[in-house]
Amino acid sequence: MYNTWIQHNGQKILYTKYSGLTEEQMIKALKEQFEIVKASPGKVRNFGDFTNSTVSSDFMSIAKSNGKELSYKIEKTALIGITGIKKILLNGYNAFTKNPAHPFDTEKEALAFLAKN
């Protein structure tokens, strides 16, 4: 529901739209994303849109534990909408999971990063 596969320059990318969601919807989208990653063959390239969203401590707790557990399944992660406190939270997530998610200013920049080999 919140996750879709997209193609960009020949790469299959899992797109998760957190933009404008409530905390409950964001957690549901996150759990759905992890189930898709877990079930996917090989490694996954992730793209998350956090524009106009608020990240809760419950969301971060789930993201960190599942992110660390599934780090072997993640090839690359690019995010947009990472501003203010979300930048600090992302730094903590990256330090904890050891599988960095990269913030970008635009969707175009994020997709270009994900499409590179």
Residue pairs with C-beta under 8 A, 6 or more apart in sequence:
1 28
1 29
1 32
2 16
2 17
2 18
2 21
2 25
2 28
2 29
2 32
2 33
3 14
3 15
3 16
3 29
3 32
3 33
3 36
4 14
4 15
4 17
5 12
5 13
5 14
5 15
6 12
6 13
6 15
6 47
7 13
8 111
8 114
8 115
9 111
9 112
9 115
10 115
11 45
11 114
11 115
12 45
13 45
13 46
13 47
13 111
13 114
13 115
14 33
14 36
14 37
14 40
14 44
14 45
14 46
14 47
15 47
15 48
15 49
16 29
16 30
16 33
16 46
16 47
16 48
16 49
17 29
17 49
18 26
18 29
18 30
18 48
18 49
18 50
18 53
18 81
19 49
19 50
19 51
19 52
19 53
19 81
20 51
20 52
20 53
21 29
21 53
23 54
23 56
23 58
23 59
26 53
26 55
26 56
26 59
27 56
27 58
27 59
27 62
30 59
30 62
30 63
30 66
31 62
31 66
33 46
34 66
34 70
36 44
37 44
37 46
37 70
37 73
37 74
38 70
38 73
40 73
43 73
43 74
43 75
44 73
44 74
44 75
45 75
45 76
45 77
45 114
46 74
46 76
46 77
46 78
46 101
46 114
47 77
47 78
47 79
47 110
47 111
47 114
48 77
48 78
48 79
48 80
48 101
49 79
49 80
49 81
49 107
50 79
50 80
50 81
50 82
50 86
51 80
51 81
52 81
53 81
55 85
55 86
55 89
60 89
60 92
60 93
63 93
64 92
64 93
64 96
64 97
67 74
67 93
67 96
67 97
67 99
68 96
68 97
68 98
68 99
71 97
71 98
71 99
74 99
76 102
76 113
76 114
77 99
77 100
77 101
77 102
78 101
78 102
78 103
78 104
78 109
78 110
78 111
78 113
78 114
79 90
79 101
79 102
79 103
79 104
79 110
80 103
80 104
80 105
80 106
80 107
80 110
82 90
82 103
87 103
90 101
90 103
93 101
94 100
94 101
102 110
102 113
104 110
104 113
